[in-house]
Amino acid sequence: MRRAVRLAVLAALSTVLFALPASATGFVFPIHNQDGFPHEGPPPVTASAWIVYDELTDSVLADRSADTPRPMASITKIMTVVVALENGSLEEGVLISEDAAATGGQEIGLVAGETVSLGSLVRAALIRSGNDAAAAIAEHIGGSIDGFARMMNERAAELGMDNTHFVNPHGLDATGHYSSPRDMLIVGRHAMSLPAFAEIARARMMVFPDSPTGAPRSASNTNRILNTYDGVIGVKTGETPRAGLTYVGAAERHGRRVFAVVFNSIGQRAHLSDAVALFDWAFLDLSINGTLYAGIPFQPSSPRVEPPPLLVEAAAETFVHTTAQGLSGDPPSPPGDEPIPAPPPVIDITRHPDLAPRSLTSTFTYWLGLMTGADDG
């Protein structure tokens, strides 16, 4: 009798589940991880200010001082390249001035009087982080450094970057030159939506035209984790004495694109290690959100003993997982100065891998048993 009642409830539940849309609303963050254990929040990083964003769900996963204006260093060149791509042709030639060639800091080695294509300068600015290339772009597109800075600020205003002001195209420390993690997230997302920018940003190396003396010029991407972190597709690093280490990064896994922006990281290549920690947190600890939102079959991140990992249809898994774990299906709450809630209680969980179901029907029966406390007798 009890089995018949349970099957009737299961049938009713199935009707509700299959009426659900394949894509659910975003979850409130932080959420539980895939195996149901309480999540401890984002990892500690050295950066003074940062933000992590999931483009699939249009959600800020976490942030710290994300709207505070700060020096930004060479991530400035993201906007430099955006303005160049939107206002010039990559094939047009650019005459290099003495001022551009003498910009200083990290350079590609431009020589005054030579003519280089705008496309080569854009690659040198983004891949090599060449200050001389950025200055040459500014003079060519804006007529002068000041004129180009005005174009940068106009574009920033159009994009809604309210805590940003540019005074140069390269990011060398200067009074009045600043941005914030949230604003750099905005321009980073816009930049990666431009096919030409995205193609350049993921290049690991570049070969620049030989100098007038015949000397070869080439460079590796300053974004070193392009070679070491699975899924990284851009974007730009930066470092100056006032800004410290800065980074705007983008990575893709399983249909999700996540951005991590860090300002003032402390330590050797700490901006990259900070970004890796934030990416890991977003992709691994919060992976169920993006997986279910995209309608991709859910597979636990932790390996299980036989039988094989549970694979079910996304809408059903969304309902079962959120019901079992008490997760909210409402859109993410706006940031505020609310008190930090007490940590969740420790939950004792007994796993029964031998009971893990293999079909959709047995999935519902399995979870109903867990939620109602009923046995299979």
ABEGO torsion letter per residue (X at the ends): XAAAAAAAAAAAAAAAAAABBABBBBBBOBBBBAAGBBBAEBBBBABABBBBBBAAAGBBABBBGAABBBBAEAAAAAAAAAAAAAABBAABBBBBBAAAAAAEEBBAGBBBGBBBBAAAAAAAAAAAGBAAAAAAAAAAAAGBAAAAAAAAAAAAAAAGBAABBBABAAGBBBBGBBBBAAAAAAAAAAAAABAAAAAAAABABBBBBBBAAGBBBBBBBABAAAAABBGBAOABBBBBAAAEBBBBBBBBBGGBBBBBBBBGBBEBGAAAAAAAAAAAAAAAAAAAAAAAAAGBBBBBABBBBOBBBBBBBAAAAAAAAAAAAGBBABBBBBBBABBBBBBBBBBBBBBBAAABBABAAAAAAAAAAAAAGBBAX
